């Protein structure tokens, strides 16, 4: 394959051993697999093996071959590699009208490989002739680059009229208070960060109204609209203050002739994953995976030194990061969104340094690489950027990349389906940290910013899913960040950047030892996710064709497989059960089959049970057959208590209590902060009190014997370092002590203990021994809960006059539900971060 290429003098000396091994496996065993994924880890060379396969198929089979890249920038890079290595290639990107006639003819005659982009393949009218072989570079990023082609996102800032028109259509399925905040001119922080789901299919005339609004959109939305127009009835709508997203859960790629009719599709991926992520991203029911042979030497992609400023003994984490960037001369900043990326880049740059964004590097990273000093901030660009050698020595990751779009945000935050997104998130992190280590002789500092990302990366169960080399580097970084001073960290960074004898003799042996001790373990839910993916892909395909009964059946089969993943997949399973219910109800209406509609009722009940303690389903507009669910026992207790308390107070008293509580929850002093927790529990309708005795938590909230929360405040913690093991161990006893206080035989199901601390992460040793009911939450979350409670009480007091008891309870139930203040919703707010490994 490779030896006979007419390579130029500047071509690479030869294939690495692992590249040759993978090519031999392909030629021997996998030339006819319709869908094939080849694993080549970050920085170990995917492009050259891909081009070798492309040229071999073109030459030996006289067949057309297309090599697709996520962006035009990457396509340009691949074309340069092809020219250097002697692979005949033409570049077909952008509008088909701009393609060279000679280049197009060379591709169609199989005289050259076509280097193109994903959106050349995935568009409403692809003009590329169907290839025999279709290769996708950076296939691990498929969800971003394929999924967005089958989605319409209307950003409020880009087209406010279209946003408001869509919001008007979706409004009947959104509760009053959230809808009011979506319509307010002043952004509500909570609505900006959250995402609400609307299922248009089972709302009267909503599908046709959405279709009419989307049909009037100008370019570029009109092209996306034509991609999903036939599947609009099956699409879901996600709403936040900043944007509305309309899309199917899995892209219906089976309708794309270029993609579907290719004899073979090869996905070049930095990670194969084990949970079906590639299948979901590309809409394929099954993809064969080929990993590096066990006999291949493990490729190394350079050395990284991780720094976790939020674990260090420093008061200003940004200043530490700024000092590291100053020492290195430049930095690449990667973040989930543009605002965070640019603000972080601006903050880390020294006075006079240029700050570059996507518009500056859209055509390539050469401008940034050539600058002696600069910081470049990019959003959601965790792959496809090559900055080897002295081009850049620092990568900054700020924020956990788990909410790339509104669908991800909803699944992650509302459904608690993080296990289903874990492979995607892990891949983005792995790709991001490798942007400046593109070869075995590269080295770069990786700065990890943001409490969510820091927490994610220090968790042992996350580290264990990574390559041993990366595990060792992260472990070494944690050890050298935790409880270290800024001066010590900067000394270590200087030693690393020099790559002198001190680094080689003191640091490298430790990393080697850590690597040899590490073992890569797939997440426990991977097998169930992989088993379910075929049913998931088929279900969305059937729904897109309006085959509702069959789609519901496949959704139920997917839920059955997901059930084998245990508690880790409960949220994602509830999502699929609800989809099955929606489609079953629609099938019942379409065929006048009452049994199917009754099945929908049963499926919603199963979905709610699987979702517990989350209440995301109750926050949706009900399916017509099902109707609104009755209040749960904890919620009924809270509503009755609040209604009674509203009768026995006055507006001035409520105002004074609320103001005092909010002021106290902004303080750090325990004697001020802790009593405010009990006042908050009272406003939430709980039996709230500070339990007596030594070693007890600071407030307990009990809704009869239905649900308990024990709140252990550490408001005086510094916002850096780790929550210590002793605090975690003490938290484990609180529910048992509360059971003894209340003289009852057992603890109510789903009860929890919550440690309130500003620290970004917990001690891994403490986490390993933590009980399942122990969680940690930032004080800002508690403050947000208190603000919602104060707001609700103010509204309720104003509307209380003239209502009888039943009317008042109904008003309380409605307000508390919409504000997220019912007991299960409170628990959901406070338990997003379990301490124990998941």
C-alpha angles and dihedrals in degrees: 000000000000107000097069097051114119093237124189123240092259093054119121113276092245146310120303114245094252091050092054092047091053093048091052091051090052095048093046103043115006113044093112102041106121093215119025132171119201119198121222112157122230113290095011098099123269099166101064097049089046092053092046091054091045093053094043092054091045093050101039099039099030086229131144115258128194123193110201125200129189094241140019089245091060092044088056090051092050092048089054091051090049091052092047093050097044098251110145105235141160127200116234108178136137122020114001088227089068095052117116110251089221093051093048091049091049090055095045091049090050090241092124140019114252112230106202144145135265092249090055086063100035106052137107095264112019113197097192113111112245108269128214090224125030117188124193117202117207089015090168085075091055097114090060098045101033099034093052090058089061096046138075115213118184112196114205091223093052100045114004094174093055090045092052093044091054092043089054090054093048095041097095089064095050123080120247102253096044089045091052091052091049089055096045116109090222109073115240108220092219094052091047093055098039135068128214124205125225121184103204095187095079098038117094112267092337096125094054092046092051089049091054093050094047092047090062096053118114126229133325090031092050090067093052090045091057089052093060104023094108090049098045093112090060095045124109125220122221118193132196132156091261102042150000119224123198116189147126114257092244121026114254094231093154088084092060110098098200092052099038100041097050109112091226135015117199120194114203105204138175087217130020094203122202103234104070098262094142091052092051092046095051099031095240121140095217136013123184113229126214115189127190109286114262088237093058116102111252107259117229122212100197133280127296128193110204121210121192106192093183091061093052128093093254133120096210114045093178091056090053091050090046091053092051091051090048090053092050097043100230143020143200113224120202122187138159094252138030096242093056093042096052096039091050092047091050092049093050096046119098118236109286096018116128116244112211129200137186093286090059097051103029090113095045145310095262095103092053093043091053095053116096092213128018145118122225120199120197133174122227093343098130095146141034096049118115118193105159129171116354093349088098135343102189132064118186119198113193117184135005109281097224101113104056090147137006093266091057090045092053094046092046101042105027106027094035088225094147092135090062090052096040096097091050093048093045091051092051092052093047091048094045096052090052100057094104099036103069098149141027093266097051125103132187142167115242114205115198115205132178128056093247095053093041090052090048095051098046094053109108094217090058094046091051091062092059132087111277092244091055091043089055094048093050093046091050090049093051091049091051095044102043112096091349124136123239090248093054092048092049090050090053091048091051091050091049095048090051091049088208132158092279091061095043095047101036107030108027096059090053092050090047091052092048091049092051090052094048125095125193112230125183116233111270093241095053096094093053092046091050092048092051100047097083090055091045094053092045092047094055091044091053092045090052089056093048094249091140102167093049091044090053091050091052091047089054090050090051090050090050091055092044089053088067088066092070125213094340090071100037093107095047090045090053089053091056093044089054092049088050089052093050093050093043090053091049090049089051091053094044094050098030088239110153092188090064091051091051088050087056089056091053092047093053089052090051091048092052091049092050091047095055130157085023115081099198093126093055089056091061126087104265123254105253094243094047104045126193117323121244119250115275120240095260091047093048089052092050094047093050092048094048092047090052092047091049089059093054102051142056136234094252091052093048091047092050094047092047094048092047092047094049093047091050093049089058091059128086099208107107095217089058100036102045101057089053089063091063091049088053092050089052091053089050091058096253131134091251127186146138106257116231125244141050121302093021128138120258101247138005123206114198125180095197110282093320104083135359132192122191112200117203109187123207095173092149093060115118112248091244136066127029135311100253125245093243092061091051092048092049091050090057092067099050101089092047090051090049090051088055091048092053094042095228128140098236147015116255115254117266093018113149146193116225125200110204108209137145091216113117098227146003131252106271091221090054091045092054091059098036122124118243095247095059118100137169126221135180117247089240089067091053090048091051090051090050092049090053091049092050091048092049093049091050091052093044094050090052093050097039101090115101097013123124121222096270093047092048093050090049090050092049092048092051096046095043092048093050093045092048094244104126111114096256090047090050090051089049092052093050101041104054090114115052114194098215119077111270 
